[in-house]
Amino acid sequence: MNVPDSCYLNDESALHALQELGDFSKMRRMQKGKLWVGRSIAYSIMKKYPTAIQIAMA
C-alpha cells in the first residue's frame, strides 16, 4: 500500500513500551499486525528516542 504521509509500527512490544512512556494512547490497537501513524508523529518519536527507533524506507 502506498501511503506517503504515514508510517506503521509492526512490533507489538514497541507499541506497549511507547504506550507506557505516554507517546501513544492505551486506546491504540494494532490491526493486521500494524499500527499506522502519521509521519510527523513517527519523526517526533524518532527525535525523542534516537537510539531506539529504526525507520525503514522502501
PQR file of N, CA, C, O and H, with PARSE charges and radii, in Angstrom:
ATOM      1  N   MET A   1       0.841  -1.174   0.000 -0.4000 1.5000
ATOM      2  CA  MET A   1       0.000   0.000   0.000 -0.0000 2.0000
ATOM      3  C   MET A   1       0.891   1.244   0.000  0.5500 1.7000
ATOM      4  O   MET A   1       1.872   1.304   0.741 -0.5500 1.4000
ATOM      5  N   ASN A   2       0.563   2.203  -0.800 -0.4000 1.5000
ATOM      6  CA  ASN A   2       1.331   3.440  -0.895 -0.0000 2.0000
ATOM      7  C   ASN A   2       0.637   4.526  -0.074  0.5500 1.7000
ATOM      8  O   ASN A   2      -0.381   5.077  -0.492 -0.5500 1.4000
ATOM      9  H   ASN A   2      -0.234   2.154  -1.402  0.4000 1.0000
ATOM     10  N   VAL A   3       1.195   4.825   1.090 -0.4000 1.5000
ATOM     11  CA  VAL A   3       0.645   5.858   1.969 -0.0000 2.0000
ATOM     12  C   VAL A   3       1.793   6.826   2.269  0.5500 1.7000
ATOM     13  O   VAL A   3       2.515   6.642   3.250 -0.5500 1.4000
ATOM     14  H   VAL A   3       2.022   4.378   1.430  0.4000 1.0000
ATOM     15  N   PRO A   4       1.965   7.846   1.441 -0.5600 1.5000
ATOM     16  CA  PRO A   4       3.155   8.691   1.522  0.2800 2.0000
ATOM     17  C   PRO A   4       3.292   9.529   2.797  0.5500 1.7000
ATOM     18  O   PRO A   4       4.404   9.925   3.145 -0.5500 1.4000
ATOM     19  N   ASP A   5       2.210   9.802   3.489 -0.4000 1.5000
ATOM     20  CA  ASP A   5       2.313  10.653   4.675 -0.0000 2.0000
ATOM     21  C   ASP A   5       2.153   9.875   5.977  0.5500 1.7000
ATOM     22  O   ASP A   5       1.926  10.468   7.032 -0.5500 1.4000
ATOM     23  H   ASP A   5       1.307   9.480   3.206  0.4000 1.0000
ATOM     24  N   SER A   6       2.271   8.544   5.907 -0.4000 1.5000
ATOM     25  CA  SER A   6       2.101   7.705   7.089 -0.0000 2.0000
ATOM     26  C   SER A   6       3.213   6.674   7.207  0.5500 1.7000
ATOM     27  O   SER A   6       3.908   6.351   6.243 -0.5500 1.4000
ATOM     28  H   SER A   6       2.455   8.062   5.050  0.4000 1.0000
ATOM     29  N   CYS A   7       3.352   6.175   8.419 -0.4000 1.5000
ATOM     30  CA  CYS A   7       4.297   5.097   8.725 -0.0000 2.0000
ATOM     31  C   CYS A   7       3.534   4.066   9.542  0.5500 1.7000
ATOM     32  O   CYS A   7       2.443   4.343  10.042 -0.5500 1.4000
ATOM     33  H   CYS A   7       2.788   6.436   9.202  0.4000 1.0000
ATOM     34  N   TYR A   8       4.103   2.893   9.674 -0.4000 1.5000
ATOM     35  CA  TYR A   8       3.455   1.930  10.548 -0.0000 2.0000
ATOM     36  C   TYR A   8       4.463   1.283  11.479  0.5500 1.7000
ATOM     37  O   TYR A   8       5.649   1.160  11.174 -0.5500 1.4000
ATOM     38  H   TYR A   8       4.988   2.668   9.268  0.4000 1.0000
ATOM     39  N   LEU A   9       3.948   0.882  12.613 -0.4000 1.5000
ATOM     40  CA  LEU A   9       4.708   0.172  13.636 -0.0000 2.0000
ATOM     41  C   LEU A   9       4.267  -1.280  13.552  0.5500 1.7000
ATOM     42  O   LEU A   9       3.069  -1.566  13.562 -0.5500 1.4000
ATOM     43  H   LEU A   9       2.985   0.982  12.861  0.4000 1.0000
ATOM     44  N   ASN A  10       5.218  -2.197  13.469 -0.4000 1.5000
ATOM     45  CA  ASN A  10       4.843  -3.613  13.345 -0.0000 2.0000
ATOM     46  C   ASN A  10       5.384  -4.463  14.488  0.5500 1.7000
ATOM     47  O   ASN A  10       5.509  -5.680  14.356 -0.5500 1.4000
ATOM     48  H   ASN A  10       6.191  -1.965  13.460  0.4000 1.0000
ATOM     49  N   ASP A  11       5.703  -3.827  15.605 -0.4000 1.5000
ATOM     50  CA  ASP A  11       6.227  -4.531  16.771 -0.0000 2.0000
ATOM     51  C   ASP A  11       5.314  -4.239  17.961  0.5500 1.7000
ATOM     52  O   ASP A  11       5.306  -3.130  18.494 -0.5500 1.4000
ATOM     53  H   ASP A  11       5.601  -2.838  15.713  0.4000 1.0000
ATOM     54  N   GLU A  12       4.549  -5.245  18.365 -0.4000 1.5000
ATOM     55  CA  GLU A  12       3.586  -5.053  19.446 -0.0000 2.0000
ATOM     56  C   GLU A  12       4.261  -4.685  20.769  0.5500 1.7000
ATOM     57  O   GLU A  12       3.706  -3.912  21.550 -0.5500 1.4000
ATOM     58  H   GLU A  12       4.555  -6.146  17.931  0.4000 1.0000
ATOM     59  N   SER A  13       5.438  -5.225  21.025 -0.4000 1.5000
ATOM     60  CA  SER A  13       6.170  -4.880  22.250 -0.0000 2.0000
ATOM     61  C   SER A  13       6.563  -3.405  22.243  0.5500 1.7000
ATOM     62  O   SER A  13       6.513  -2.744  23.280 -0.5500 1.4000
ATOM     63  H   SER A  13       5.889  -5.853  20.391  0.4000 1.0000
ATOM     64  N   ALA A  14       6.949  -2.892  21.086 -0.4000 1.5000
ATOM     65  CA  ALA A  14       7.299  -1.477  20.965 -0.0000 2.0000
ATOM     66  C   ALA A  14       6.066  -0.614  21.208  0.5500 1.7000
ATOM     67  O   ALA A  14       6.158   0.431  21.853 -0.5500 1.4000
ATOM     68  H   ALA A  14       6.989  -3.429  20.243  0.4000 1.0000
ATOM     69  N   LEU A  15       4.926  -1.037  20.703 -0.4000 1.5000
ATOM     70  CA  LEU A  15       3.681  -0.299  20.946 -0.0000 2.0000
ATOM     71  C   LEU A  15       3.409  -0.213  22.438  0.5500 1.7000
ATOM     72  O   LEU A  15       3.103   0.862  22.953 -0.5500 1.4000
ATOM     73  H   LEU A  15       4.851  -1.886  20.180  0.4000 1.0000
ATOM     74  N   HIS A  16       3.520  -1.342  23.137 -0.4000 1.5000
ATOM     75  CA  HIS A  16       3.261  -1.339  24.583 -0.0000 2.0000
ATOM     76  C   HIS A  16       4.255  -0.440  25.317  0.5500 1.7000
ATOM     77  O   HIS A  16       3.876   0.274  26.246 -0.5500 1.4000
ATOM     78  H   HIS A  16       3.769  -2.215  22.719  0.4000 1.0000
ATOM     79  N   ALA A  17       5.512  -0.470  24.912 -0.4000 1.5000
ATOM     80  CA  ALA A  17       6.522   0.383  25.543 -0.0000 2.0000
ATOM     81  C   ALA A  17       6.201   1.857  25.318  0.5500 1.7000
ATOM     82  O   ALA A  17       6.286   2.659  26.248 -0.5500 1.4000
ATOM     83  H   ALA A  17       5.820  -1.050  24.158  0.4000 1.0000
ATOM     84  N   LEU A  18       5.835   2.219  24.091 -0.4000 1.5000
ATOM     85  CA  LEU A  18       5.505   3.607  23.786 -0.0000 2.0000
ATOM     86  C   LEU A  18       4.224   4.045  24.492  0.5500 1.7000
ATOM     87  O   LEU A  18       4.074   5.220  24.827 -0.5500 1.4000
ATOM     88  H   LEU A  18       5.766   1.568  23.335  0.4000 1.0000
ATOM     89  N   GLN A  19       3.308   3.119  24.717 -0.4000 1.5000
ATOM     90  CA  GLN A  19       2.108   3.437  25.494 -0.0000 2.0000
ATOM     91  C   GLN A  19       2.476   3.705  26.956  0.5500 1.7000
ATOM     92  O   GLN A  19       1.955   4.639  27.567 -0.5500 1.4000
ATOM     93  H   GLN A  19       3.430   2.165  24.445  0.4000 1.0000
ATOM     94  N   GLU A  20       3.364   2.896  27.511 -0.4000 1.5000
ATOM     95  CA  GLU A  20       3.788   3.108  28.899 -0.0000 2.0000
ATOM     96  C   GLU A  20       4.544   4.430  29.059  0.5500 1.7000
ATOM     97  O   GLU A  20       4.449   5.082  30.099 -0.5500 1.4000
ATOM     98  H   GLU A  20       3.786   2.138  27.015  0.4000 1.0000
ATOM     99  N   LEU A  21       5.282   4.815  28.044 -0.4000 1.5000
ATOM    100  CA  LEU A  21       6.025   6.076  28.077 -0.0000 2.0000
ATOM    101  C   LEU A  21       5.121   7.281  27.810  0.5500 1.7000
ATOM    102  O   LEU A  21       5.551   8.424  27.969 -0.5500 1.4000
ATOM    103  H   LEU A  21       5.360   4.286  27.199  0.4000 1.0000
ATOM    104  N   GLY A  22       3.891   7.036  27.411 -0.4000 1.5000
ATOM    105  CA  GLY A  22       2.935   8.109  27.176 -0.0000 2.0000
ATOM    106  C   GLY A  22       2.951   8.684  25.772  0.5500 1.7000
ATOM    107  O   GLY A  22       2.334   9.720  25.525 -0.5500 1.4000
ATOM    108  H   GLY A  22       3.542   6.108  27.282  0.4000 1.0000
ATOM    109  N   ASP A  23       3.645   8.034  24.849 -0.4000 1.5000
ATOM    110  CA  ASP A  23       3.709   8.536  23.484 -0.0000 2.0000
ATOM    111  C   ASP A  23       2.508   8.105  22.643  0.5500 1.7000
ATOM    112  O   ASP A  23       2.171   8.767  21.661 -0.5500 1.4000
ATOM    113  H   ASP A  23       4.146   7.193  25.050  0.4000 1.0000
ATOM    114  N   PHE A  24       1.869   7.012  23.018 -0.4000 1.5000
ATOM    115  CA  PHE A  24       0.647   6.563  22.361 -0.0000 2.0000
ATOM    116  C   PHE A  24      -0.402   6.297  23.424  0.5500 1.7000
ATOM    117  O   PHE A  24      -0.087   5.856  24.529 -0.5500 1.4000
ATOM    118  H   PHE A  24       2.142   6.475  23.815  0.4000 1.0000
ATOM    119  N   SER A  25      -1.629   6.563  23.086 -0.4000 1.5000
ATOM    120  CA  SER A  25      -2.744   6.282  23.975 -0.0000 2.0000
ATOM    121  C   SER A  25      -2.881   4.775  24.174  0.5500 1.7000
ATOM    122  O   SER A  25      -2.540   3.993  23.287 -0.5500 1.4000
ATOM    123  H   SER A  25      -1.885   6.921  22.188  0.4000 1.0000
ATOM    124  N   LYS A  26      -3.375   4.376  25.324 -0.4000 1.5000
ATOM    125  CA  LYS A  26      -3.634   2.955  25.578 -0.0000 2.0000
ATOM    126  C   LYS A  26      -4.810   2.457  24.739  0.5500 1.7000
ATOM    127  O   LYS A  26      -5.053   1.253  24.664 -0.5500 1.4000
ATOM    128  H   LYS A  26      -3.653   5.011  26.045  0.4000 1.0000
ATOM    129  N   MET A  27      -5.536   3.373  24.113 -0.4000 1.5000
ATOM    130  CA  MET A  27      -6.667   3.009  23.253 -0.0000 2.0000
ATOM    131  C   MET A  27      -6.204   2.546  21.873  0.5500 1.7000
ATOM    132  O   MET A  27      -6.963   1.895  21.155 -0.5500 1.4000
ATOM    133  H   MET A  27      -5.339   4.351  24.174  0.4000 1.0000
ATOM    134  N   ARG A  28      -4.972   2.875  21.496 -0.4000 1.5000
ATOM    135  CA  ARG A  28      -4.466   2.483  20.168 -0.0000 2.0000
ATOM    136  C   ARG A  28      -4.274   0.983  20.108  0.5500 1.7000
ATOM    137  O   ARG A  28      -3.763   0.375  21.048 -0.5500 1.4000
ATOM    138  H   ARG A  28      -4.356   3.405  22.079  0.4000 1.0000
ATOM    139  N   ARG A  29      -4.683   0.390  19.002 -0.4000 1.5000
ATOM    140  CA  ARG A  29      -4.557  -1.050  18.799 -0.0000 2.0000
ATOM    141  C   ARG A  29      -3.992  -1.323  17.411  0.5500 1.7000
ATOM    142  O   ARG A  29      -4.231  -0.574  16.464 -0.5500 1.4000
ATOM    143  H   ARG A  29      -5.098   0.885  18.238  0.4000 1.0000
ATOM    144  N   MET A  30      -3.248  -2.396  17.316 -0.4000 1.5000
ATOM    145  CA  MET A  30      -2.724  -2.830  16.025 -0.0000 2.0000
ATOM    146  C   MET A  30      -3.833  -3.535  15.264  0.5500 1.7000
ATOM    147  O   MET A  30      -4.678  -4.208  15.855 -0.5500 1.4000
ATOM    148  H   MET A  30      -3.054  -3.004  18.085  0.4000 1.0000
ATOM    149  N   GLN A  31      -3.822  -3.373  13.941 -0.4000 1.5000
ATOM    150  CA  GLN A  31      -4.760  -4.072  13.079 -0.0000 2.0000
ATOM    151  C   GLN A  31      -3.952  -4.785  12.002  0.5500 1.7000
ATOM    152  O   GLN A  31      -3.155  -4.173  11.292 -0.5500 1.4000
ATOM    153  H   GLN A  31      -3.136  -2.827  13.461  0.4000 1.0000
ATOM    154  N   LYS A  32      -4.173  -6.069  11.898 -0.4000 1.5000
ATOM    155  CA  LYS A  32      -3.436  -6.907  10.938 -0.0000 2.0000
ATOM    156  C   LYS A  32      -1.928  -6.761  11.128  0.5500 1.7000
ATOM    157  O   LYS A  32      -1.172  -6.734  10.157 -0.5500 1.4000
ATOM    158  H   LYS A  32      -4.821  -6.566  12.475  0.4000 1.0000
ATOM    159  N   GLY A  33      -1.499  -6.667  12.389 -0.4000 1.5000
ATOM    160  CA  GLY A  33      -0.078  -6.616  12.713 -0.0000 2.0000
ATOM    161  C   GLY A  33       0.593  -5.267  12.525  0.5500 1.7000
ATOM    162  O   GLY A  33       1.818  -5.172  12.602 -0.5500 1.4000
ATOM    163  H   GLY A  33      -2.114  -6.689  13.177  0.4000 1.0000
ATOM    164  N   LYS A  34      -0.199  -4.207  12.276 -0.4000 1.5000
ATOM    165  CA  LYS A  34       0.383  -2.886  12.050 -0.0000 2.0000
ATOM    166  C   LYS A  34      -0.413  -1.817  12.787  0.5500 1.7000
ATOM    167  O   LYS A  34      -1.630  -1.918  12.948 -0.5500 1.4000
ATOM    168  H   LYS A  34      -1.194  -4.284  12.214  0.4000 1.0000
ATOM    169  N   LEU A  35       0.305  -0.795  13.228 -0.4000 1.5000
ATOM    170  CA  LEU A  35      -0.320   0.400  13.792 -0.0000 2.0000
ATOM    171  C   LEU A  35       0.115   1.568  12.911  0.5500 1.7000
ATOM    172  O   LEU A  35       1.286   1.948  12.917 -0.5500 1.4000
ATOM    173  H   LEU A  35       1.293  -0.713  13.098  0.4000 1.0000
ATOM    174  N   TRP A  36      -0.815   2.134  12.158 -0.4000 1.5000
ATOM    175  CA  TRP A  36      -0.498   3.242  11.258 -0.0000 2.0000
ATOM    176  C   TRP A  36      -0.502   4.549  12.035  0.5500 1.7000
ATOM    177  O   TRP A  36      -1.407   4.807  12.829 -0.5500 1.4000
ATOM    178  H   TRP A  36      -1.767   1.825  12.152  0.4000 1.0000
ATOM    179  N   VAL A  37       0.519   5.373  11.801 -0.4000 1.5000
ATOM    180  CA  VAL A  37       0.608   6.698  12.425 -0.0000 2.0000
ATOM    181  C   VAL A  37       1.080   7.691  11.366  0.5500 1.7000
ATOM    182  O   VAL A  37       1.715   7.316  10.381 -0.5500 1.4000
ATOM    183  H   VAL A  37       1.254   5.163  11.157  0.4000 1.0000
ATOM    184  N   GLY A  38       0.763   8.938  11.586 -0.4000 1.5000
ATOM    185  CA  GLY A  38       1.229   9.975  10.681 -0.0000 2.0000
ATOM    186  C   GLY A  38       2.745  10.087  10.728  0.5500 1.7000
ATOM    187  O   GLY A  38       3.370   9.834  11.758 -0.5500 1.4000
ATOM    188  H   GLY A  38       0.247   9.243  12.386  0.4000 1.0000
ATOM    189  N   ARG A  39       3.314  10.463   9.618 -0.4000 1.5000
ATOM    190  CA  ARG A  39       4.770  10.577   9.524 -0.0000 2.0000
ATOM    191  C   ARG A  39       5.324  11.577  10.541  0.5500 1.7000
ATOM    192  O   ARG A  39       6.399  11.352  11.095 -0.5500 1.4000
ATOM    193  H   ARG A  39       2.807  10.669   8.782  0.4000 1.0000
ATOM    194  N   SER A  40       4.619  12.663  10.791 -0.4000 1.5000
ATOM    195  CA  SER A  40       5.105  13.654  11.751 -0.0000 2.0000
ATOM    196  C   SER A  40       5.191  13.066  13.157  0.5500 1.7000
ATOM    197  O   SER A  40       6.103  13.399  13.913 -0.5500 1.4000
ATOM    198  H   SER A  40       3.745  12.846  10.341  0.4000 1.0000
ATOM    199  N   ILE A  41       4.248  12.196  13.510 -0.4000 1.5000
ATOM    200  CA  ILE A  41       4.292  11.531  14.820 -0.0000 2.0000
ATOM    201  C   ILE A  41       5.493  10.585  14.873  0.5500 1.7000
ATOM    202  O   ILE A  41       6.214  10.550  15.870 -0.5500 1.4000
ATOM    203  H   ILE A  41       3.507  11.926  12.896  0.4000 1.0000
ATOM    204  N   ALA A  42       5.704   9.830  13.815 -0.4000 1.5000
ATOM    205  CA  ALA A  42       6.838   8.897  13.769 -0.0000 2.0000
ATOM    206  C   ALA A  42       8.163   9.650  13.902  0.5500 1.7000
ATOM    207  O   ALA A  42       9.050   9.216  14.636 -0.5500 1.4000
ATOM    208  H   ALA A  42       5.119   9.859  13.005  0.4000 1.0000
ATOM    209  N   TYR A  43       8.300  10.774  13.196 -0.4000 1.5000
ATOM    210  CA  TYR A  43       9.537  11.543  13.275 -0.0000 2.0000
ATOM    211  C   TYR A  43       9.722  12.183  14.650  0.5500 1.7000
ATOM    212  O   TYR A  43      10.850  12.299  15.128 -0.5500 1.4000
ATOM    213  H   TYR A  43       7.578  11.126  12.600  0.4000 1.0000
ATOM    214  N   SER A  44       8.634  12.597  15.286 -0.4000 1.5000
ATOM    215  CA  SER A  44       8.723  13.159  16.639 -0.0000 2.0000
ATOM    216  C   SER A  44       9.213  12.114  17.635  0.5500 1.7000
ATOM    217  O   SER A  44      10.043  12.405  18.496 -0.5500 1.4000
ATOM    218  H   SER A  44       7.718  12.503  14.897  0.4000 1.0000
ATOM    219  N   ILE A  45       8.693  10.898  17.507 -0.4000 1.5000
ATOM    220  CA  ILE A  45       9.130   9.810  18.392 -0.0000 2.0000
ATOM    221  C   ILE A  45      10.578   9.451  18.098  0.5500 1.7000
ATOM    222  O   ILE A  45      11.352   9.190  19.019 -0.5500 1.4000
ATOM    223  H   ILE A  45       8.020  10.662  16.807  0.4000 1.0000
ATOM    224  N   MET A  46      10.952   9.436  16.824 -0.4000 1.5000
ATOM    225  CA  MET A  46      12.333   9.137  16.458 -0.0000 2.0000
ATOM    226  C   MET A  46      13.293  10.189  17.038  0.5500 1.7000
ATOM    227  O   MET A  46      14.386   9.855  17.494 -0.5500 1.4000
ATOM    228  H   MET A  46      10.323   9.648  16.076  0.4000 1.0000
ATOM    229  N   LYS A  47      12.877  11.442  17.013 -0.4000 1.5000
ATOM    230  CA  LYS A  47      13.710  12.512  17.572 -0.0000 2.0000
ATOM    231  C   LYS A  47      13.839  12.374  19.094  0.5500 1.7000
ATOM    232  O   LYS A  47      14.894  12.657  19.662 -0.5500 1.4000
ATOM    233  H   LYS A  47      11.989  11.713  16.642  0.4000 1.0000
ATOM    234  N   LYS A  48      12.766  11.940  19.739 -0.4000 1.5000
ATOM    235  CA  LYS A  48      12.759  11.780  21.200 -0.0000 2.0000
ATOM    236  C   LYS A  48      13.613  10.593  21.655  0.5500 1.7000
ATOM    237  O   LYS A  48      14.252  10.649  22.705 -0.5500 1.4000
ATOM    238  H   LYS A  48      11.909  11.710  19.278  0.4000 1.0000
ATOM    239  N   TYR A  49      13.621   9.518  20.859 -0.4000 1.5000
ATOM    240  CA  TYR A  49      14.359   8.287  21.194 -0.0000 2.0000
ATOM    241  C   TYR A  49      15.269   7.903  20.032  0.5500 1.7000
ATOM    242  O   TYR A  49      15.018   6.890  19.380 -0.5500 1.4000
ATOM    243  H   TYR A  49      13.101   9.472  20.006  0.4000 1.0000
ATOM    244  N   PRO A  50      16.309   8.669  19.751 -0.5600 1.5000
ATOM    245  CA  PRO A  50      17.114   8.444  18.536  0.2800 2.0000
ATOM    246  C   PRO A  50      17.862   7.110  18.491  0.5500 1.7000
ATOM    247  O   PRO A  50      18.162   6.623  17.401 -0.5500 1.4000
ATOM    248  N   THR A  51      18.163   6.520  19.610 -0.4000 1.5000
ATOM    249  CA  THR A  51      18.898   5.252  19.591 -0.0000 2.0000
ATOM    250  C   THR A  51      17.988   4.040  19.666  0.5500 1.7000
ATOM    251  O   THR A  51      18.466   2.908  19.602 -0.5500 1.4000
ATOM    252  H   THR A  51      17.919   6.915  20.496  0.4000 1.0000
ATOM    253  N   ALA A  52      16.672   4.257  19.802 -0.4000 1.5000
ATOM    254  CA  ALA A  52      15.757   3.134  19.968 -0.0000 2.0000
ATOM    255  C   ALA A  52      14.809   2.942  18.793  0.5500 1.7000
ATOM    256  O   ALA A  52      14.119   1.925  18.720 -0.5500 1.4000
ATOM    257  H   ALA A  52      16.284   5.177  19.853  0.4000 1.0000
ATOM    258  N   ILE A  53      14.765   3.887  17.884 -0.4000 1.5000
ATOM    259  CA  ILE A  53      13.804   3.840  16.777 -0.0000 2.0000
ATOM    260  C   ILE A  53      14.534   3.596  15.459  0.5500 1.7000
ATOM    261  O   ILE A  53      15.580   4.187  15.191 -0.5500 1.4000
ATOM    262  H   ILE A  53      15.326   4.713  17.943  0.4000 1.0000
ATOM    263  N   GLN A  54      13.971   2.728  14.661 -0.4000 1.5000
ATOM    264  CA  GLN A  54      14.516   2.443  13.345 -0.0000 2.0000
ATOM    265  C   GLN A  54      13.421   2.661  12.315  0.5500 1.7000
ATOM    266  O   GLN A  54      12.314   2.141  12.450 -0.5500 1.4000
ATOM    267  H   GLN A  54      13.122   2.248  14.879  0.4000 1.0000
ATOM    268  N   ILE A  55      13.740   3.433  11.288 -0.4000 1.5000
ATOM    269  CA  ILE A  55      12.783   3.658  10.208 -0.0000 2.0000
ATOM    270  C   ILE A  55      13.371   3.044   8.944  0.5500 1.7000
ATOM    271  O   ILE A  55      14.518   3.304   8.579 -0.5500 1.4000
ATOM    272  H   ILE A  55      14.639   3.855  11.178  0.4000 1.0000
ATOM    273  N   ALA A  56      12.563   2.231   8.293 -0.4000 1.5000
ATOM    274  CA  ALA A  56      12.979   1.609   7.026 -0.0000 2.0000
ATOM    275  C   ALA A  56      12.181   2.246   5.909  0.5500 1.7000
ATOM    276  O   ALA A  56      10.969   2.430   6.021 -0.5500 1.4000
ATOM    277  H   ALA A  56      11.632   2.021   8.590  0.4000 1.0000
ATOM    278  N   MET A  57      12.866   2.578   4.840 -0.4000 1.5000
ATOM    279  CA  MET A  57      12.197   3.168   3.684 -0.0000 2.0000
ATOM    280  C   MET A  57      12.374   2.262   2.481  0.5500 1.7000
ATOM    281  O   MET A  57      13.461   1.747   2.217 -0.5500 1.4000
ATOM    282  H   MET A  57      13.850   2.428   4.749  0.4000 1.0000
ATOM    283  N   ALA A  58      11.301   2.084   1.774 -0.4000 1.5000
ATOM    284  CA  ALA A  58      11.360   1.211   0.601 -0.0000 2.0000
ATOM    285  C   ALA A  58      11.172   1.990  -0.664  0.5500 1.7000
ATOM    286  O   ALA A  58      11.192   1.414  -1.752 -0.5500 1.4000
ATOM    287  H   ALA A  58      10.418   2.502   1.988  0.4000 1.0000
TER
END
